Amino acid sequence: MKIQELFSVDGKVALVTGGSRGIGEMIAAGYLANGAKVYISSRKAPACEETAARLNEQYGDSAECVAIPADVSTIEGVQALASALAEREDKLDILVNNAGVSWGAPLAEFPEKGWDKVMDTNVKGVFFLTQALLPMLEAAGTADDPSRIINIGSIDGIKAPAFETFSYGPSKAAVHAMTKQLGGMLAPKNVLVNAIAPGPFPTWMLSTGIGTGGDVDGTDWDELGKITPRGRVGTPEDIAGLALYLASRAGQFTVGETISCDGGILAR
């Protein structure tokens, strides 16, 4: 089989939560560049719509990006997103559960709201959005071409985090465990579930963690990349390539796995 067929997502319909920036935008761009119709969602409507417009300008000749702002940390937000998507599409081929938050504070001062916000977005949101969209995913999936759910975890859910983000690592470990359980349960329904555990990528969230306050362009990513055996941080091609594999024919026999994309940090 030719590589174009193995890794094709042409004509697929995808939803990427947290798609207005960072890893979500990287994955959305990868799908758009390869012919998928991509819905992106994020909590802040202006940012979501601005990213959709930018991606359409870049990839609009071959695909379409549509913004559906929503807050997936609440059941109301999940239901609103699922309803808005169902008004536009009869089925969903690819769901990327990428929306996520973190919270940093010293152990003795770590607040309950920092625990609840992270768990509500990173765990509850993933589960209940999957639940709400499962009928559309089942409508798209067949034995020869299953639909896909790709959960974005983190290497911080596998190893001890470097920062005092005490709810973040456990939330991502929960995502990995959920991926395994749902993977085995949904594969017979022609819905394949896997996860990606990213390491350092040049994102707003990571820049806040390392002290540059969300200044993505002003962060010395080359210096940070030295912590990885590969000697650099991740690129859009790195994460999009893995997301394309998991969403295409090439990844059709991979089920319930959490695949790290970290430049070798976990291999040391």
C-alpha positions in Angstrom: 0.0 0.0 0.0 1.3 3.5 -0.9 2.1 5.9 1.9 -0.5 8.3 0.7 -3.2 5.7 1.4 -1.7 4.5 4.6 -1.7 7.9 6.3 -4.7 9.6 4.5 -7.3 11.5 6.4 -8.7 13.1 3.3 -12.5 13.7 3.5 -12.6 12.9 7.2 -14.4 15.1 9.8 -12.4 15.9 12.9 -13.0 17.8 16.2 -10.0 19.1 18.1 -10.7 20.5 21.5 -8.3 23.1 22.8 -7.6 23.7 19.1 -7.0 27.5 19.2 -3.3 27.2 20.1 -0.5 24.9 21.1 -0.6 21.2 20.4 -4.3 21.4 19.5 -3.6 23.9 16.7 -0.6 21.8 15.5 -2.8 18.7 15.2 -5.7 20.7 13.5 -3.2 22.1 11.0 -1.9 18.6 10.2 -5.4 17.3 9.5 -6.3 20.3 7.4 -3.2 20.1 5.3 -4.2 16.6 4.5 -7.8 17.2 3.4 -9.8 16.8 6.6 -12.6 19.1 7.7 -11.7 20.2 11.2 -13.8 21.7 13.9 -11.8 23.4 16.6 -13.1 24.3 20.1 -11.7 26.4 22.9 -13.1 28.3 25.9 -12.4 31.8 24.5 -14.5 32.5 21.5 -12.3 35.3 19.9 -9.2 33.1 20.0 -11.0 30.1 18.6 -12.5 32.1 15.7 -9.2 33.9 15.0 -7.4 30.6 14.8 -10.0 29.1 12.5 -9.7 32.1 10.2 -5.9 31.8 10.1 -6.0 28.1 9.4 -8.6 28.6 6.7 -6.4 31.2 5.1 -3.5 28.8 5.1 -5.3 25.5 4.2 -8.7 26.6 2.9 -8.0 25.5 -0.7 -8.0 21.8 0.4 -10.1 21.8 3.6 -12.2 23.8 6.0 -11.7 24.8 9.6 -14.8 25.7 11.7 -14.8 27.3 15.2 -17.2 26.1 17.9 -16.3 27.8 21.2 -17.1 25.8 24.3 -16.0 25.2 27.8 -15.6 21.4 28.2 -14.8 21.6 31.9 -18.6 21.7 32.5 -21.4 19.3 31.5 -23.3 22.3 30.1 -20.3 23.2 27.9 -19.9 19.6 26.8 -23.5 19.3 25.8 -23.5 22.6 24.0 -20.4 21.5 21.9 -21.9 18.1 21.1 -25.2 19.7 20.1 -23.5 22.4 17.9 -21.5 19.7 16.1 -24.6 17.5 15.6 -26.4 20.4 14.0 -23.6 20.6 11.4 -22.6 16.9 10.9 -24.2 13.5 10.9 -21.1 11.7 11.9 -17.6 12.3 13.4 -14.5 10.4 12.2 -11.9 11.8 14.6 -12.2 13.2 18.1 -9.0 14.7 19.6 -9.5 15.4 23.3 -6.8 17.9 23.7 -8.3 20.7 25.8 -6.3 20.9 29.1 -5.2 23.2 31.8 -2.6 23.2 34.6 -2.2 24.8 38.0 1.0 25.5 39.9 1.4 26.2 43.6 3.6 25.0 46.4 2.4 21.8 48.1 1.4 23.5 51.4 -0.6 26.2 49.5 -2.1 24.2 46.7 -5.8 25.2 46.5 -8.9 23.0 46.0 -9.9 25.2 43.0 -6.5 24.3 41.4 -7.3 20.6 41.9 -10.9 20.9 40.7 -10.3 23.1 37.6 -7.6 20.7 36.3 -9.6 17.5 37.0 -12.8 19.0 35.5 -11.1 20.0 32.3 -8.5 17.2 31.8 -10.5 14.2 33.0 -14.2 14.9 33.4 -14.3 16.9 30.1 -12.6 14.1 28.2 -14.9 11.4 29.5 -18.2 13.2 29.1 -17.4 14.7 25.7 -16.5 11.2 24.5 -19.8 10.0 25.9 -21.8 12.7 24.2 -20.1 12.2 20.8 -20.1 8.4 20.9 -23.2 8.1 18.7 -21.6 10.3 16.0 -18.4 8.3 16.2 -20.2 5.0 16.0 -22.1 6.3 13.0 -18.8 7.0 11.2 -16.9 3.9 12.1 -16.9 0.6 10.1 -14.9 -2.5 10.4 -12.8 -1.5 7.4 -12.5 2.2 8.5 -13.0 2.7 12.3 -13.5 6.1 13.8 -10.8 7.4 16.2 -10.5 9.0 19.6 -7.1 10.5 20.4 -6.7 11.6 24.0 -3.8 14.0 24.7 -2.1 13.0 27.9 1.4 13.9 29.0 4.7 12.4 30.1 3.9 14.1 33.4 1.2 11.4 33.8 4.0 8.7 33.5 6.9 10.3 35.4 7.0 12.8 38.2 6.4 16.3 36.9 9.3 18.8 37.1 7.0 21.6 38.4 4.7 21.9 41.4 1.6 21.1 39.4 0.1 18.5 41.7 -3.2 18.0 40.0 -1.8 17.9 36.4 0.2 14.7 36.5 -2.6 12.7 38.2 -5.1 14.1 35.7 -3.0 12.9 32.8 -2.4 9.5 34.4 -6.2 9.2 34.6 -6.5 10.1 30.9 -4.0 7.3 30.1 -6.0 4.8 32.2 -9.3 5.9 30.7 -7.7 5.4 27.2 -6.9 1.8 28.0 -10.3 1.0 29.4 -12.2 2.7 26.6 -9.9 1.3 24.0 -10.8 -2.3 24.8 -14.5 -1.5 25.2 -15.1 0.5 22.1 -12.9 -1.4 19.5 -15.6 -3.9 18.9 -17.9 -0.9 18.1 -15.4 0.2 15.4 -14.2 3.2 17.5 -10.5 3.1 18.2 -9.1 4.9 21.3 -5.5 5.8 21.8 -3.5 8.5 23.6 -0.5 10.7 23.0 1.8 11.7 25.9 3.7 14.8 24.7 6.9 16.0 26.2 8.1 19.6 25.8 6.6 21.6 22.9 6.7 25.3 22.3 3.3 26.1 23.8 1.7 28.8 25.9 1.1 26.4 28.7 4.7 25.2 28.9 6.0 28.8 28.7 3.9 29.7 31.8 5.4 26.7 33.6 9.0 27.6 32.9 8.5 31.2 33.9 8.2 33.2 30.7 4.5 33.9 31.4 2.9 32.8 28.1 5.4 34.6 25.9 5.8 31.8 23.4 7.9 33.8 20.9 10.2 35.2 23.7 11.0 31.8 25.3 14.4 30.2 24.6 13.1 26.9 23.3 16.6 25.9 22.1 17.9 26.0 25.6 14.9 24.1 27.0 15.3 21.5 24.3 18.7 20.5 25.8 16.8 18.5 28.5 15.8 15.9 25.8 18.0 13.3 24.4 17.0 14.6 20.9 18.4 18.0 22.0 15.3 20.0 21.0 11.7 20.6 21.8 8.9 19.1 19.7 7.8 20.6 16.4 4.3 20.7 14.7 5.5 17.9 12.4 6.3 15.7 15.3 2.9 15.8 17.0 0.9 16.1 13.7 2.7 13.1 12.3 1.7 10.9 15.3 -1.9 12.2 15.2 -2.1 11.4 11.5 -0.8 7.9 12.1 -3.4 7.2 14.8 -6.2 8.7 12.7 -5.3 6.8 9.5 -5.2 3.3 8.0 -1.7 3.0 9.4 -2.9 3.1 13.0 -5.9 0.8 12.6 -4.4 -2.1 14.7 -3.2 0.1 17.5 -5.7 0.1 20.4 -5.7 1.5 23.9 -2.1 2.7 23.8 -0.5 5.8 25.2 2.4 6.7 22.9 5.0 9.2 24.2 6.2 12.0 21.9 8.9 13.5 24.1 12.3 13.4 22.3 13.5 10.5 24.5 12.9 11.9 28.0 11.1 8.7 29.2 13.9 6.6 27.6 16.6 7.9 29.9 
